[in-house]
Amino acid sequence: MKRKIILISALTIMMLFTSLNDLNTKAMTYYEELDFVTGIVTASALNVRCGPGTKYKAIGIVYKNEYVRVFAKVGDWYVIQTDSDLIGAASTKYIKGITKNTGGSNTSGGGNSSDSSYSDPLSGYSNREKELLELINEQRAAYGLTALSFDDELQRVAKAKAQDLVANNYFSHNSAIYGTPFEMMKSFGITYKAAGENIAGNSSLSGAVTAWMNSTGHRENILSNAYNYTGIGIVDSPTYGMVMVQMFIGR
């Protein structure tokens, strides 16, 4: 279960620039510029396709409350870019357009609404995530190790991974969407000298930490002096109660 890397590995990112070329002349007659550049996904899981229609192959998935960049509208489809730099098309029915103008009107394929808030659901730290870090740092302190600190960008990665585990109902370090933890970190722009990941499914935070400390690979990640930053994602799970992802990096 141990996942550790010292040298930065090569990364292959699927960037579908060809998707824009797939919008042929006929489709381009329906091209519309938009008055917003950011959208939020409203469906539990939404396919990103290589063209504006269900006949085109699905090349990725975005999940509820994820934010995407919206370039244009083609018929009933938006041309979007995800946080992992995937570019493709997604249905306007399930993406709500957002403007950053406080008190302004937000537009989307589903109509207009008013929303003055603009926050990234992958950023920030919940009380549960803070508590889990405290429990981890208590273990490190008991062995004379320095405390880990949250890294804002790594936090986004850990949250996205936790969402992915629950939404796609799997329990593995390797994601069909994001690849290995190290590929995922790189696709989010994370740089590091050393990196690792622990995942858990448990009904309590203390139970997850106990399980990790009783497992050699997980324990070594928690007690490694090669790491000084962390990101933690916790998502409610119908299977486990909670799914927890802790990513570690050293710089």
Salt bridges, closest charged atoms under 4 A:
ASP83 OD2 - ARG156 NH2 2.86
ASP115 OD2 - LYS96 NZ 3.96
ASP120 OD2 - ARG156 NH1 2.07
GLU129 OE2 - LYS159 NZ 3.02
ASP151 OD2 - ARG251 NH1 2.87
GLU153 OE1 - ARG156 NE 3.77
GLU197 OE2 - LYS161 NZ 2.97
GLU197 OE1 - HIS173 ND1 2.55
GLU220 OE1 - LYS2 NZ 3.13
ASP236 OD1 - ARG128 NH1 2.74
